[in-house]
Amino acid sequence: MIDFLMAAAAFVIVLAPLVTVHEFGHFIVAKALKIGVPVFSIGFGPRLFGVIRGGTDYRVSAVPLGGYVRLAGDEADENRTGGPDEFLTRARWQRFLVFVAGAAFNIAFAVLAAALMFKVYGKPEPVQPEAYPVVAQLAAGSTAQAAGVRVGDRIVSVQGRDARQPRALGEEIDLSPGTVKEVVVERDGERLTISMNTGQDERFHLGSPGWELRLQTPGPPKIGFVQSGAPAEKAGLRTGDEILALDGSDQLTDLQVRARLEASAGREVVLKIRRDGIERDMPVVPQDTDGKGKIGVTFVDGSIVRRPVSVAGAFRASVDHNLELARGLFRALASWGERLFAKRDVNAMRMFSGPIEIASFSKMALRDAEAFLGFMTLLSLNLGIINLMPIPVLDGGHILILTVEGLIRRDLSMKVKERVMQAGFVFLLAFFALVIFFDIRKSL
């Protein structure tokens, strides 16, 4: 129950500001054009408190799931007078600007959040390491295991692409689910070519052959993530802790640390860690998971280095980062469309995250400021782009209607517009019902 409440609170903390930013975009442009704005609300439902200034009721409402702007004369149940401050009496270009502004503010917020992240934490740059990634773990019954891959193998190439290249594994494995790839591995000084199915993970249906690859990092292993409720968290371990020794043995690689933990299921081990320059001993009992000891951590990947940047450099890096995220979103949508409509694979809906999964990700993101900024960037950008899609009810649907009206040089009748909006509403309702259905199935 506590976990559920924490996830729900995290969902509100992450999503509410992004929706408010979106609505503020509509609000500020409408005000600049002197369009009447009777209500600007943070939250939905009954008004809790607020203040009325300049003809606008700035209010905080009871349900903290975003907010809304009410434009004069824009609601079907209003008594429209045709006055100059009403939204529907304004020129198309003015209505166009108001509709675009919400998404534009979300995109601008994504650029700002990522720039802050890069300025504070440095710009991450992928590096091509000299060593090939090593298979650290194999899931029982996985496609990698079935193909003959072994723990300790070095992955040299996949489908002819050097496995050390920053995007090779992501594009050849993650984005190619259920396909057979030629994998060259190095084992005992020899290179072997293996045909391996990339598999699929059950949640997102991305490629997942069931292996865990690691790159050796210089210096002691550093903890990159601590799982909630796991032995590591209970022992007090944190992200960023460096592991100097385990039960007195020092100069261990992360693979050696992992192997010793796996061999210590249910038995207390003592990790010597370094945090903020101070060394300390941390006893922890690895949990027995299928006969292997696990403490619930991941280690920092050595394929990324962070370089300090100026303010201008942070914004340039942010623009590049957001463009890459946008390209990734469109690639994912194209893949979803192909699977759903061409292959009639309804499981393609698993690619989308519903409120349960977003709440879970929000809870994880709130543990780390950098992860929080990165998650806000991703969500805000997606919110902005998806809202611009030409789907009735969304801003993009309104923009599409304005564009059609501009081309035919007359307004469509209110009846036609209402029918188009109703169709869009039914489509979105069915779409979100499917997303939530799979969201629930993924959480079970």
Disulfide bonds with the S-S distance in Angstrom:
none
